[in-house]
Amino acid sequence: MRPSRTRGPTGLPARDWQDRHVPHKIEDYALIGDCHTAALVARNGSIDWLCLPRFDSDSAFGALLGDPDHGRWLLAPVDPRARSTREYLEDTFVLRTVWSTSTGEVEVLDFMPHGDRRADVVRRVRGLRGTVRMRQELRIRFGYATALPWVRQVDEGAATTSLVAVAGPDAIVVRGPRLTAQNHAHVSEFDVDEGMTVDIPLTWYPAHREPPPMADIDEQLEATVSWWRGWAGSAQAPERYSDLVRRSLLVLRALTHEDTGGIVAAATTSLPEDEGGTRNWDYRYVWLRDASLTLQALMSHGFESEAEEWRSWLLRAIAGDPGDVQIMYGLSGERRLTEFELPSLPGYRGASPVRLGNGAYTQYQGDVFGEVMVALHNARELGIVENEFSWSLQRELLRHVENVWRRPDNGIWEIRGPERSFTHSRVMLWAAFEYGVRGVRLHGLDGPVARWERVRDEIRDEIEREGYNAELGHYTQYYGGTEVDAALLQMPQVGYLSHGDERMRRTVAAIERELLVDGLPLRYRTESGVDGIPGDEHPFLACAFWLVEHYALDGRLDEAIALMDRLVGFANDVGLLSEEFDTRTGRQMGNTPQALSHLALVRAADAIATAGG
């Protein structure tokens, strides 16, 4: 696999980055991570988002949702005419940026060491040619920029000092060239000659402990590269789009918390679905739906151990009364995810409010039961043996669903308007029983299969009676409505009907007619008022990949490839996708990188490979 490169220079003078704030586009960010948390690195060399020590911890660098005063770590040449290219080292999340100036060239490796049980960020500068003068600017702002730390310097030798920053429960130590206080920041300038290496590691630790010792950077780098490549070496990717499929699988792994097995929906909070809008949500939690679909993508490409890890997470998270099952949890299975607005961060390019927590955790969304049952069935198909606890839990889930399946819900898109009987939710409830039945019929598990078949068929009869509008000739978003919903594209994915079924084809035709914007699907028409939220949004990338999948498996391969080629062009220079895409400006929108977008890309590539023989 060849690493992806930038398509041109950054175009922004280094001095401007230091003197004023120029908001970056979402696609200007690359991810580095250690499977516990992640940082976003802008093209200009600034780390603008980092929560320590977990994805859902408070930010220490929050400039992504404000400006440099909300925390960042800039490292770039002093030369205002410096230009850069960047790439990931093959099959890793080690970011390599090469800076060219009038006096020379340097390489910067940004990475978060994996496996050292520490929350570290390492920035290694290596001289390639001539001499380059570098500048770093460090602004640590704990607690989502509510806490300016107390900072002290500690000498550790002739060329290296430690800067220790402490506020409340958090502490950070940064080692490297001596930093000087300047306007509530710490800055340094240093020369890097050809063949010279300068390491600048940052380590978070609990403030009540002593700073951890300096690690061996060579060992950390070697171990991190080896681990990522070892993991990626198991990936089974189709030949067409193989680079982006492998990168997408790596993204899904990077968003999986190594200790708990929880899979976050994205690494960020409150990146807006529409610039300047209010549809800004916290995605640093584990949605049962997204995690189930991510698990399916990983399992279908050779990653069986992830299936066992996620099943263990699931059993812990939802253990107890099935009536208490939530649609989402914290990384360790935390249940209380109270949503509130954070005044200390003004928002990405002024899009406010910035939200922490997510009120959707209190919603009832019937479809999650189907996604969970499908994922667990696929794990069985891979040979993951059911134990007494795991299968009994599934039986209890179905027992609960027998009593609630007629209940209106908030649907897959977490509608904040009135609860309705969403057709997609009912299809997924059908799938819950269908895959429970398969567990008995195909795998010999014990269960009231005749009763489950009866309920399954009853749900199907209701869907065909209430969710299909014979006059319009297509399935509808909810019972009694006339609108369509891109989520209906998932109906064939769970085997409710085939891609070539005429009812499905007419539904896809309605989606094409009513939801496409510049050839890309919206989730639904926000102007219908169904979601109860002001503002608008842009085409949803996961839905666009679902459309590719449908085209491919319905014999429309040329259309599938044409749309797929367009969609993969929306990935940034290092292969990352956010949630949505603004076709008017050609920019990514929403939280990033988005697990649902990447797993849908993987499915679409697989469908094209299957359709192409």
C-alpha positions, 0 to 999 in steps of 0.5 A: 500500500502506498501512503497518501500524500497532499495534493499541494502546499499548505499555502498559508505562511508559517508566521500567520499561524503564529500571529493570528487564528485562521480556522482550518477546514475539517478536512485539513486535520489528520488523526493520530491515536493510541487506541485510548484517545486521539489528537487532530493535527492541522496541515500547519503543524498545530495539534488543535484537539486532544482529550487526555487520557480518554476520547471522552476526557476534557480537552487539553487542546481545544482550538478546534472549537475556538482559537489558539487561546483555547489550547493548541500545540504548534510546531512548524518552521519559522520561514513564512514561505515554508511548504509541506507534504504529509502522509501516514507511514504505511498502515499506521497512524504515524503522521509524517510531514516534510517541510521545505524552506529556503534554507533546508528540509525537515521531517516531523513525525507525529504519533501517539505511542501504542502499548506503553500504558501512558498518554503520550504524544511525540513530535520528532523533528529530523533534519533532511537537508540544510538547516531549518529553524523551527518554532513551537508554541504550546498553549495548554488549557485543561478542562475544555479551556476552563483551567490555565495551568500552573507551569514550572521548568525543570532542567534535565541537561544542557539541551533538554528541559521539562515543562510541567503544567498542573491544574486540578486533577491533570498534569502534563510534562513536555520535554525538549528545547527550553520553552519561554513564557510569552502571553500565556503560551510557551514558545521556543525556536531551535535550529535543526541541521541535516542528520540531527534529531530533536524529540519533543514528547508530551505526557499526561499524568494524574496531578497527584503523582510525580512526572513519569520518566522520559521514555525511549523514543526510538523504542516507542516509535518502533513498537508503535509502527510494528503494532499498527502494521501487525494489525493491518496485516490481517486485513482482507481488502478487495483489490479495488479501493484497497488503500481506502478500505485498509485506511478505513479499517485502521480508522475503525480500530483507532476509534476502538478503546483498547481496554474496554472494547468500546467503539466511539462514533467519532473522535470529536464533539460539536463539529457542526452539520452545517457551518454556523449551525446548531446541529452540534453533537458529542460523538465520543460515546459508544452507540450500540448501532454504530458499534454493531455495524463497525464490528460487522465490517471488522469481522468480515475482513478477518478481525475475529478478536475484535468480535470477542472484545466487543461482545464482552463490552456489550455483555457488560454494558447491557447486563441487567434488566433488558428494559434498561438497555440504552442506545448508547453508553460511555467507553466503559459502559457508563450510563449517565451521559447528561447533555449540557452546553459548554460556554468556555468554547465558542464553537467551530467557526462560531457554530454554537453551542458546544455540547458535552454528553448526548441527550439521545442516551435517554431515547428509545430507538427500536432499531438497535435491537436488530443491529445487535442481534445481527452483529452477534449472529455474524460473530457466531458465523465466524465461529465465536462460540456462544456461552451461557451468558451471551445467549441467555442475554440475547433471549432476554433481549428478544423477550423484552422486544416482544413486549415493546416492538409496537412502541413508537420510537425516535428512530435511527437519526435520533429524532428530537420531535415526536416519537413515531412508528419509523419503518426502518426501526420496525424492519430492524425489529423484524431482523432481531427476531429473524436472527434469533430464529437463525441462532436456533435453526442454524446453530442449534441454540435453545429458544422459543423459536416458534414464538419468535417466528410468529412475532417476526411474521407479525412485524412483517405483516404490519410493515407491509400494511402500514410502512408501504404506501401502495398509492405512492409505490414505495416504503415511507419514513414512518407509518402514515407518512409520505416522505422517504428516508435514506435509512430504508436503504438498509432493508436489503442489508439485513435480508428483509427483501432483496435489492432487486425487489420491485418495492425496494427499487421503487423506494430507491427511485423515491430516494433519488427523486426526493433526497438527492442533492447534487447527486448525494442523499440527505438522510431525510428532508429536514424541512418536513419538520420531523426532527424538531430541530432548527437548521439544515444539514448536508448529504450524509456520507454513510447513506451515499455509500449505502446507495453505492451498495444498493446499486452494485447489488441491484445490477447497476454496477456502472452507477455504483462505481461512478458514485463510489469514485466520486465519494472516495474523492471526498476523503482528505489527503490522508484518507479520512472522512467526516460525517457529511459533505457540503457539495456547494463548498466542497468541504467536509462537515460534522464530527471526524473521523466518522466511524459510520462513514468509514464502515459504510465505505468498506461495505460499498467497496465489498459490494462492488467487488461482489457484483464485479465477480 
